[in-house]
Structure formats: C-alpha cells, structure tokens
Amino acid sequence: MIRIEHLKKTYPNVTPLKDVSVEIHDGDVISVIGPSGTGKSTLLRCINQLEKPTEGRIWLDDLEITDPKTDINKVRQKMGMVFQSFNLFEHKTVIENIMLAPVDLLGKSKQEAYDTGMRLLKTVGLGEKALNYPDQLSGGQKQRVAIARTLAMDPEVILLDEPTSALDPTMVGEVQAAIRDLAKTGKTMLIVTHEMHFAKTICNRVFYMDDGMIYEDGSPEQVFDNPRGEKTRRFVRRLKVLELNIKSAGYDFLGMVGDIADYCSKNQIAPKLTNHIQLVFEEVTRILMSALKDPHIHAACEYSEQTEVAECSICYNGSHLDITSYDDDLVLSILKGVTENFSYTWNEGSDYPNQLKLTLR
C-alpha cells in the first residue's frame, strides 16, 4: 500500500502539487487524468522520489520513503517507472537494456537476467527484436521494450507517465494492449494518461487532478459517467467553458464581445454557432441591463467538442423576471430562432434566483 499525506511540491515560479493526501491499495490500477499542468506527472515523480517533495510524507507499506534516512535505491527496486521518452541506452541491444538493472542492482546472473528478459520480450510481442538496437525500432516498440525493462525488476508498483504521448497515433494501440495485459497481473499501477477511453477501460480507480490536488477519486463508472465535481464533469465530457460576470452598469460590453469571439476562435467553434452564441449573450444582457437597477449577472457557455452543442446559462439577481415571456416579440423570436431549448427557472434564496438555460447547435 502507498499512503500519501499532505504532499506539496513547489518550484520558484509554480506549485504543481498543493495538497495531496490519498491511499493506494495493493493491486489498484489507477488512471490519473486532468488538464495539463495540474501536477499529474509531478505526483508520480514524487512517489518515485525523482522529485523531492517540498512538504508531506509518503509511505510504501510501513516504510516512509520521504525519510532522508531511507535508502531510495532499494525503494526503487520495488517501484518501476515507464517514461514518455523511453530512456533506452542507444549503444546497447534490446536484451542488454533489459538485463542491465537486474544484473547491476539485483545481483542476478547474466543467464538468469537473459532468460527473464527474453520471456518478458515475448510477453510484449518483441521476442524477435532482442538483438536489435533501439534506433532500429519504432516508437511503439521502444515503449514496449521500456515496459519489459521495468518488469524485469519485478516491482510491486509500476508508475507510467503518459506512456503513449510521444507515439505516432498508429503505434498507440500496441502499447495500450501491452499495458492492458500488465494490468491483469495484480501489480499496483498508476497511469498518467490523456486517453480517456483507455483510462476508463483499464483501471479500477480514477484520480481526476486539478489545481495541484486530487479533485475527485472514484471508480471509472462514477468519474466518467456520473462525476460529482463540476470540474470533472467539464473535463471528461470535453466541455470548453466561458464564464462572464457582470456586476455593474458600467460593464465593458465591447470587451465581452471580444472575449466571446476569442473563446469561439480558440475552440474552433463553427461560424454559425459562434454567431448564435454572440447573439444570445448580447440580446439577453441588453435586456437585463435595462431591467435591473443593480445588475449582477453570471453567464456561462459550455461547448462540447463531442456533440458540437453549446449549453448556455445566464443567471441574474432581482425579483422574478422571466425573459421567456418578455413583451418584446422581436427579441423573443430572435432568441427562439437560434436555440433548440430556451427555458426559465426561479430559485428562491439563491444569489442569482433568475436562471435561463439555452441550448444552441
């Protein structure tokens, strides 16, 4: 078991890990997902002590591996790591790469290391490549050799840091297949990946990381199909979000128009849908600014890359004000003409009790 308490890692200009506390059980296969820059790779590197945590403690079983007195080289014999960039020795053959650590670190005989290496190469489908050099292999084959090299140490824990990110798309499948087979062996595994389908199908737990913390921890069914956190929901459903807050009559509407245009351009939203989003935001905010004495408006647009649909919500303060029954027939016809769904709800007691929901395609 791995136990982590209040792990923090700080660099001069950034803090990738702010506060991570979690228990990882023997046999867990965990997919670590989340936006870039949220501490996923740093977490793995701290667990393996390739990075020294700024604060916090880590245990492997009953051994505190963050204790300065701990022999970290012995710890790493129980904890293997597969990197993005393979890290094979170019001047050694494939089998020599695999034999090196068992001979030097575990004291195995060359014959024993050779026999184990050949068995592992066959396991990852590369038995015939034993005498090749790394520059004679494809990217996918190099990564499978790197997996075999890690297995040669017979580690209790295997950490994989985006193992397919450096590969050509045609090679991703072969490496994923090797990792799927590895996941069935009962070893404890943490896999940082951006491949959502792969993450969902290979693991029994998912860590969604955001802002230097484990924002959500659950089963793949829960995290991917019924996420509890709003950030998780947006990430797994590939939602691109724009949020606007209007808190005064002097709000910069030209700036708002520019923000909407930048958001649509950045996310490659089709011109027709871009026009509809701009029209909805402009018309609704124009009505609200004239109707509210002290306007407080929160507007959000969630664009799904999967469905190419935009879900917009506009929430605002004040007394009951249902724009769907507004007396300006022209404005209503415009809004209804660009939306698939246009609804209003009143939420008593909320800071923004008036809520509009609009679906645009």
N, C-alpha and C positions, 0 to 999 in steps of 0.2 A: 504494500500500500504506500502511496505517496500522500503526504499531508503538507499543505502549504498554509502558512499563517501570515497575513498582512504583508504580502510581498510587494515591494516597491523598487523600481529602477529609474534612476534619474540621470540624465546627461546634462551638459551645460545649457543646452537650448530646448530640451524636450524631456517629458516624463512619460515614456511609453507604458509603464506599469505604475498605477497609482495605489491600488489596494486589492490584492488578490488573496482570497482565503478559500480553500477547497480541499476535499479529499478525493483521491483517485483510487479506486479499489482494484485489487488484483484481477486481471482478466478484462478490465474495462477497455473497450475500443472507443476512443473519444475523437470526434471531429471538432476541430477548433475553427470557427468561422467568424467573419466580421469584416468591416471595411479595412482598407489598407491603413497602416499607421496606428492601429489600436492595440498593439502590444502582443500579438499572437506569436510571432517568431521570437520576440524577446522573452516571453514566458517559457518557451522550450529551451532557449539558451541559458536561462537562469536555472531551470530544473537540472540541466546537464552541467551547470557551473562553468559554461563557456563565457558567461557574463556573471559577475559578482553582484548580487542584489544590493541596492542601497540600504534597504531595510527589509525586515521579515526573516522568516525561518522556513526551511524545507527539510522534511524527513523522508527517508526511504526505509520503509519498515520502522525499526526502532533507532535507526542511525540518523542523527542530524547532519545532513551533508553541507549545511551552511556554517557549521562549526569550523573555525580555522584549523583545528587540530585534526580534522578528518582527512584521510588520505584520499583525495579526489580521484586519483588514478585507479584505485581499487573500486570506487563507486562506479566509474565509467565502464568497468568490465561488466557491470550488471545493467548498464544503461547505454544502448546503442543509439546513434543518430544518423539519419539519412538527410543529406542536404539538398538544396536546389541544384547545386552546381557539380554534383557527383564526387569531386575531390579525389579522383583516382590518380595514382602515380603513373605518368605517361611513359616512363622508362622501364616499367615492369609489365609483364604479361598479366592477363586477367587472373589466372590462377595464382600468380605471385602476389597480386594485390590482395587477394582473399586470404592467403596463407600468412601474410606478414604479421598481423596483430596476434593471432593465436600462438605463433611461434615466439614472438618477442615478449608479449605480455602475459600469456597463459602458460608458457613453457612447454607447449606441445611439441612433439617431434615433427619433423618436416613431413614424414609419411602420414602421420595422423592428420595434420593440417591439410595435406593434399587430398586425402580421401574425403574428409569433411567438405572441403572446398568443391570438389567435383560433384559430390552429392547435392550440394546447395545450388551449383550452377545448373544441374539438371532440373532441380526444383523450379528454377525461374526460367527454364527453357533455353539455356545457353551452354549446354554441355560441350557443344562443338566449338565454342569460342574460347576455350581455356587457354590456348597458346597465342591468341591474338593480343595485340596491344590496343590500348584504349582508343587511339586515333583511327583504328580500323573498325570501330563500332559506331552505330547510330546513337543518337541521344537516348532513345528509349532503352537500347541495350546497355548503355553505360549506367543508366539509373538502376536497371535490374541487377547489374554487377554490384553496384553500391549497396543494394538491399541484401544480396548474398554475402557481401563482406561484413555487413552488420550482423547478420545471422550467424556467421562463423564464430563470433564471440559468445554465442548462446546467451544473450542478455535477457534479463527479466522484463525490462522495459524498453520499448522502441519508440523513439521520437522521430517523426517525419515532418520536415519543414518544407511545405509546398513542393512535394516530390515531382509534380508534373508541370510546374510553372515554366521551366526552361525548355520544355519539349515542343517540337512541332506537333500540331493537333493530330496528325496521323499516328503519332507514337504514344499518345496519352493512354489509349485503351490498353496497350500491352503492359504498361507499368501499373495501371489500376488493377488489372487482372492479377498481377503478382501480389499486390498489396491485399486484395480480397482473400487470396489463398493464405497469406500470412495472418490475416485477422482471424482465421479459423483455428489457429494453433493454440489459442488460450493465453497468448502473451498480452501484457498490458501495452496499449498503444495510444499515443496522442498524434493526431494527424492534422496539421495546419493545411487547409485547402480552400480554394475559391470555387471548386467544382461542386455545386450544390447537390446534384443528383447523386454523385459519388459519395458525398458526405452523408447523405440521408440513408443510403443503402448499405454502407459498410459498418456503421457504428451502433453501439447500444446507448451512447450518451452524446449530447452535443453541447459544447460551450459556445455561446454567442458572446463575443467580446466587443466592447465599445468603450471608448474614453478611458482606456487603461484598466478596465475591470471586467470580470465575468458578469455581464449584464443579465444573462439568462442561462440556466443549466437545466437540461431536461432530456427526455427521450426524443429520438428523431421525429416520432409522430407528433409529440407535443410541440416541439420547437418549430417544425416546418409546417404542420397542418393547423395548429391552434396556438400560436405564440401568445404568451402572456404580456410581453412588453411591447410598447409601441415601436421602439427602435428595431426590435427583432422582426416584427410584422413587416415593416417597411423594407428591411434588408432582404428577407427570404422571398418576398413577393416582388423584389426588384422594383420597388417604388422610388421614383425620383421626386423629391419634395421641395416645394417652395412655400415659405411662410412669410406673411406680411403682417405687421402690427401698426395700426393707425390709432394714435392716441391724442390727436389734436386736429382742430380745423385747419391748421397751417401745414398739414402733412404734404410732403413733396410728391405730388401725383406724377410729375414727369419722371421722377426717379423710379416710381413704382412701375410705370410703363417700361422703362429701361430694364428693370430687374426681371420683369416677366419675359421680355424679349431675350435677355441673356440666358435665362433658365430654359426657355424653349430651344434656343440655338444649341446650348451645351448638351442637351439631352436628345438632340436630333428629332424633335417633335415635328410632325408634318405641318406644312404651312397652313392648311385649312384648320387643323386643330389649334394651332398657335393663334390664329385669328379669333377663334371661338373663345379661347381662354382669356385673351386680352379684352374681348368684348364683354364677357361676363363680369370680369373684375371691374372694368371701368364703369359699366352701367349700374351695377349694384352699389358700388362705393359712392357713385354720384348721388344716387337716391338717398343713401344713408346719411351722407354728409349734410344734405339739405333737411333731412327729417329729424336728426338727433341734435340736441342742444350741446351736449358734451360727448362727442363721438369716441367710443372705444371699440375698435373693430379688429378681430383676429381672422385673417383669411389664409387658407392653405389650399394648395393644389398637389395632389398625388398622381403622378403619371406612371402607369405600368408599362414597362418595356415588353412584357409578355402579351398583354391584350391590346396595347396601344389605345387605352382608355384613360381619360383624366377624371378623377373624382375631386371635386372642389367643395370646400366647406367655408362658409362665411358666417361667423358668429359675432354678435354685437349686443351692446348694452341697451338700456332704456326700457320703456314699457312695451307691451305687446305690439309688435309691428310686423305683420305678415306681408312680405313683398309679393307673395304669390297671388294675393288678392288686391294688389295695388291698383289705384284708379287710373293709371296711365296705360291704356290698352296697347299703345305702340311699344312701350318698353317691355311689357309682358309678352307680346308677340315676338319680339326680338329674342328674349331670353328663352322662351319655349321653342323657338325655331332652331336654336343651336344646342339644345340639351336633349338627352334621352330621358332624363328624370330630373324633376325640379320640385323639391318639397321643402316644407317649413315645419319646424317643431318649436315648442315653447318649453323651456326647462326652468321651472320656478326655483329660485335660490341660487342659481349659477351667476357668476360674474358676467357671463355673456348669455343671458337667457334666450335670446332670439337666435335660432340656428337654421341656416339654409344649407341644403345639400343639393349639389348639381352634378350630373353625370354627362360628360362630353366625350364624343368619339370623333 
